[in-house]
C-alpha cells in the first residue's frame, strides 16, 4: 500500500519511497489498519509522563505492543529492534502516547501488564539483514507450495514471514480440515535450513493479510480498518431482500461478505412493525399472497392465487386492516379497493427512463449536411464541326463537401471518356494509299500498321514487339485492340 500523493512503490521496510511523512499519512492509505494520531500536536502538561508503550507494525499489518523501558525518543515511522521469543525482530513504530492505551483496551490487552520491550533503534546492519530476509520470502513460498503438493496435503500456504534477525520463518496456511504437517516441517527444515513455525489462519484472515480490491471498487475492509470478523449467514441477505446468488454475496475470501452486516440492524428495525413476508389475505375473489415488500416505503404487493402475474400495490396500514378483518372471520371484498397508485407525471417517467437507458450512448450523432448554394455551373462539351452542346446544369459545391462532389462528378464522366479514348479513329482505319500509276485506291490491310500522326510506315522495316498498354481504369486487365487476335 502507498499514498497516491507519494508513490505506489515501497521499499523493503514497506514504507513508500519519497514519503515525507515516513509512512504515517493522515489519509490512512500508507499502511493497513493505520491509526491517525490526533494528539500528536498537543503538548503534555508539566510533570506528566507519557505512556511508555508503543505500537509496532510488522509485515502485512501484524501489530503488537512493546514497552519502551529505556525511554528512547521514538516517533511514528522509526524502525526499531524488538524482543522476540528467540532473538529479535524488526518493525516500524505506528503509534505512541496516550492513544496506545486506547488501542490496548480495544484489543483487550492490559495496559499495565507484562509486555515485551523495545531493544533499540535499528542500526544499518539490522536493516540490511532484515531486507535480505524479506527478499527470500517469495521464492521460498513457491518452493514450499511445491513440497506440499508432492506430499498430497490439502492445504494452501498463503504467506511466509521472516523474523527480523533471519533466524525463524513463519508459514501461514489455510485448510478446511485438520492437516498432519509433521512430515512437511521436516521437509521444510531440510530444504531451507531454518527454524519453521506453522500457523493456521482463516480464509477471512488470509484475505486481510494479502489485501485486494472488492467489488465496490475500494480496498478490502478487512485489510484497511476491520479487525473483528463476525459470523455472516444468509439470513442477513434475506432480511435485506437480496438475491441469494453466491457469486454476488461472496467476497474474495470465498465467504459471505462482511458488509452484509453493516445495514442489517437498520433493516431489522424497519421490519418490526410490518407484516411477515408470507402473509396471506382471505378475500371473496380467493386467497392473496404477498409477493414483494418495500421496507422503507412501507408498501406490499399481493397477487391472487389464480392470477399470480397481476400484482396489487397496497400500503402497510391497509394490509393490517385486512388482516384484522380476517382474524374476525370476515372476508375482504377485493384487493382492487385498496390499491395504492403513485401520482407520477408522464414527463417525469420519460425523463427517468431516458436517464436509466443503457443504450442512450449507442446511437451516434448525425452529421449535418453541408448547405448547398444556388450558384450553378453550366457544363459545355465540344462537338465535331466546331459546335457546342450544353449539358445539364450541375450545382457548384461549397463547404467541406466540395471535394467529394467534384470527385463524384469526375467518376460519372469517366466511362464516356474511356469509350472515346478506346474508340479507333475513322481517319486511320479508312485511310488509303495513293498509287503512283493512277490505280484505284485500296484499303489498308488489317496487318499493315496505319500511319500515326502523319508519320508513314515502311513495310520493309522490322516489326517491333507489340507491348500491351494497361488501362488504368480496368486495373490489371490489358487494353486489347481488335487486331491483336488476328496476328
Beta strands, then each sheet from edge to edge (+ up, - down):
strand 1: 53-57
strand 2: 63-67
strand 3: 79-83
strand 4: 88-95
strand 5: 116-121
strand 6: 156-162
strand 7: 168-174
strand 8: 195-200
strand 9: 280-283
strand 10: 286-294
strand 11: 299-304
strand 12: 307-315
strand 13: 376-377
strand 14: 380-383
strand 15: 387-390
strand 16: 394-395
strand 17: 432-433
strand 18: 442-443
sheet 1: 1+ 2- 5- 3+ 4- 1+
sheet 2: 6+ 7- 8-
sheet 3: 9+ 10- 11+ 12-
sheet 4: 13+ 16-
sheet 5: 14+ 15-
sheet 6: 17+ 18-
end
